[in-house]
Amino acid sequence: MASSMIEKENTEYKYMFQNHLIEACIPLFEEFLNPSDILPRLNTLSEKEKDDIIKLEEIYSRPTAIGKLIQYIQKNRCVSEFIMALKLLKFQRFLDVLEDRKVSSIQQTGRQHCESLVLLLKADTIDYINDPLGLAQEMLQGDYLTERDVELINCTCANKGRTAACDVLFKKMKALRSDWPFAFFKAMEKQNPLLFEHLEMNPRQKGETYNTTENERIQSGEGAEVCAETIQATQSFGLENDGVSNLEKTDGASEESNDLPMRAYQYELSEVAIRGENTVICAPTGSGKTRVARYIVYNHLNSASGDRRKVVFLGKTTSLVNQQAKTFQQYLTNYRIQHVQGESDLSVQVNLILSHCDILVLTPQILYNHLRDGKIKSLSEFSLLILDECHNTRKGEPFNKLMKMYLKAKTSGEKNLPQIVGLTASLGVEKATTCNDAMTSILKLCANLDVFKLSTVIKNQDELNKSVPVPDEKFSVLPGNSQDWARKEICSTMEDIEKHLFEADVKMRNEEISTILKKRPKEITSQAYGQWAVNIKQSAMELNTETGEEKSLARTMVVVARQLEVYNTALEIHELVRLRDVLAYLEKKLTENLDKNTHSEVESKLAASYRELKTKLQTDEQNDKNPNLKILQDYLIKLRRENGPESLGIIFVQTRATCYALREWLRNSTNEEMRCLNAEAFTGIGAREDDGGMTQSEQNAIIGRFRDGKIKLIIATSVAEEGLDIPECNVVIRYNRIGNEITTVQTRGRSRKWGGVSLLLGSKEIVQREQLNIERSKMMTEAIQQIQNLQQQDIGRRINQYQREAIKDMEIEEAAKKSMSEEKINAHFIFQCATCRELTVDSKHIRILNKIFRVIIDPNFMKNVKIGKSKISRKIIDGIVLGEGIFCKQCCNYLGRALKYRDCIFPSVEIKGYQCRTDDNQVTHYKKWKKCPFLVKEMEGDDYKYMFDRVEETNDASFDNDATCKQKDQFDDNEKDINGASV
């Protein structure tokens, strides 16, 4: 019995080890492994699963297909079979990791430089490949190609010719082994030695040199000479004149190894950090800050003299973490690197893997959660913290919450705290109006980061200017949309439905709402009007209603205010897109989640008003020529012709609605040049999908197709301004989109190619604000110079003062939180739908699930709600699947999400969807749970038993109408999608 248990535990441990190993190697698989090569060896996978993977590989990209492959492997628990298949495939890149085979830094250097050289000279080399099939068979003998690869090359040569076959050969032969360039040189020497006369190089000397041992090379002194020779050869073929852009496609990709010479300005940026001091590295986008960071990490770990060192690289977003992990794994191969994603199982057990890694790459929130919960005892577990996009360390961001822990530990005298290195393209100056204000803002940021020295390029500014492209900045004022008749119709409809508010107010006689109504902004198209509508909705949600009439009046105010919000947004996007896109937006927002049987009398009138407006606008829908779109199109065509048909571009917009409207306009354009751009929308992962949000896998697929040139233009919201591995572009356009001075620098930096253009198309007010941002950016540069001219003791004095102030603020904040926590009232209350007041939830049925989610444990609740048909961005947190949205059956108000935990569905409580009523009849509307003063109990054993005993009743209640009939299947699909995303 004992032996069988031990055997079972060993088997499970082996599976977990193999599973973590596979997850760690995902970037390697995404770059080099073709799923179609390995699928025939995976007998456990079904044919349908294999077909799914092949379709993803053909239609989308290799990374997307790899994600699905790993998902199915984990689902079928066939990791061992997958590893065996990799061995049979002779996928040496993975076997080197599996067998912990060390590759010396000089060998790694040689391989990377030779690979760069071969790929750079691809066009010249193809001219000298007389027999691609013969060359392929030669590479097959050394296990650099598979038989399937050779067959493909043979077919391509027969059907499309020698050049096409050479393209396939170059694509395939780099996949299995990292030393493929030497085998290629050797094979080419046999087939056509004239190539090397043309290149003026000796391939045999290179191959022998890089295949000797590191000790032999160091003793002979060859290492530096050969590195220098390869660098010189590379530069002689055009890399030198292209500056950083060819060496680094982005800050985080396609860069040379850290043990190669960096540029002088990059060494200058690293000097303070190399001395072990805290610093912020501030340099333009595209200057190679991430490369500098890797150099710092390399030196930090390599210079350890017996003391334990551990590095944490913190990225603001999951996408940024993914890209940085990939580059660390590619270039710092002698160190153990662990990449942790927010949706993976490792995200809640980082403490268990700390002893097994040298470099940890993750988001700050994951690290903060472990420190807060005591899973990681202290920041002193680490020796170096690198914060990418560190300008996000001012207020309540995860970076700043971490650094508050750091400052608190420092103040209490804790020893061995980690070195801090921040990276940013723009420090920002907040709302500074003078240079002194800007200096104060920057020094307070430094105080938060415990940084006393800034690292900028001073001595090597000329080299930086020659290396980093600066786009040509242009401005153009948009004239506005001349379709005043459509604007007038929308405004007229808004004025008509406003009357319902005033009529309800007369009957309700609520002083607070009456006061808000009197403050109605004159300009109905302004953002102030939209905020006015929000204020009315909020106040109406807090109304204490007793009678049926009062409930009806409150519901009217909430629904009317929501519609006014929607119409106000429609007017905003009307300036920028086609009328048909405005109609599509209104149709989506004003008809979603509405059931004709649940309409009140006023809601029926609102629906009639919309139908009447829709009919009027549709009469001239086909002639909806927006002059602003004509301006945008003319610029796109002009810039495309100037930069060539392969040029790439990004358009930044303010809203998701504008983003998707522009995509449809471009895709359906009568102009072929516009259609050829194959434009795609790119939005954030935080929003619900039916509100235009995206999943992580969708983002990755779009970036992959953009990088491959299948998509030439991305229309993006602010999510693409920083922190994403988006390839360099020729053109960046901001279409009536404005932010602060940091946004200006970040978006400008997306145009990284020489001769690139950064164009702002906006209203007169937008252009004026941009000019103010540019002045603030100049002020920031001046402030940095002024700070660097200060005496170090003056800087230290001011930063110490700001830190003392921050500590005091922290103590006050903690005292307030403690007081609120201690004063949580253990009292009875009722939640009722904030719109109709008909649906109610008793506080005795509310619990906290897994310390995160407030859920309802009343099985009858599901009978009074419906599950939305539309998609919502899916996630998994601590084993809880976040499913579809839950809506009130009476009024379609959004109430939360259906959570699946241990095969039981728990409705979560979105507190802003409810109003809270106490036993003494006090009514309040809370937007966040932390503001709610009432104590909510944790889930206990009896609560779980109660729900699991009623699991069929609870789940079946979700399927009593058409909107929810597929809920079980949806949850199953959710889990599949989540597992795919988490890898």
Secondary structure, DSSP 4 states (H G I P E B T S, - for coil): -HHHHHHHHHHHHHHHHHHHHHHHTHHHHHHH--HHHHGGG-TTS-HHHHHHHHHHHHHT-HHHHHHHHHHHHHHTT-HHHHHHHHHHHT-HHHHHHHTT----HHHHHHHHHHHHHHHHTHHHHHTT-S-HHHHHHHHHHTTSS-HHHHHHHHHHHHHH-HHHHHHHHHHHTTSS-TTHHHHHHHHHHHH-THHHHHHT--HHHHHHHHHS-HHHHHHHTHHHHHHHHHHHHHIIIIIGGGHHHHH-SBTTBS---TTS---HHHHHHHHHHHTT--EEEE--TTS-HHHHHHHHHHHHHHT--SS---EEEE-SSHHHHHHHHHHHHHH-TTS-EEE--TTSGGGG-GGGTGGG-SEEEE-HHHHHHHHHTTSS--GGG-SEEEEETTT--SSSSHHHHHHHHHHHHHHTT-SSPPEEEEEES----TT--SHHHHHHHHHHHHHHHT---EE---TTHHHHHHHS---EEEEEE------HHHHHHHHHHHHHHHHHHHHHHHHH--HHHHHHHHT--S-TTSHHHHHHHHHHHHHHHT----SHHHHHHHHHHHHHHHHHHHHHHHHHHHTTS-HHHHHHHHHHHHHTT--GGG--HHHHHHHHHHHHHHHHHHTTGGG---HHHHHHHHHHHHHHHHH-TT--EEEE-S-HHHHHHHHHHHHT-S-HHHHTT--EEE--SSS-GGGT---HHHHHHHHHHHHTTS--EEEE-GGGSSSS-PPP-SEEEEES----HHHHHHHHTT--STT-EEEEEE-HHHHHHHHHHHHHHHHHHHHHHHHHHS-HHHHHHHHHHHHHHHHHHHHHHHHHHHHHHHT-B---EEEEETTTS--EEEGGGEEEETTTEEEE--GGGGGGEEE-SS----EEETTEEEEEEEEETTT--EEEEEEEETTEEEEB--GGGEEEEETT--EE--SSGGG--B--EEP-HHHHHHHHHTHHHHHHGGGSSGGGTTHHHHHHHHHHHHHHHH-
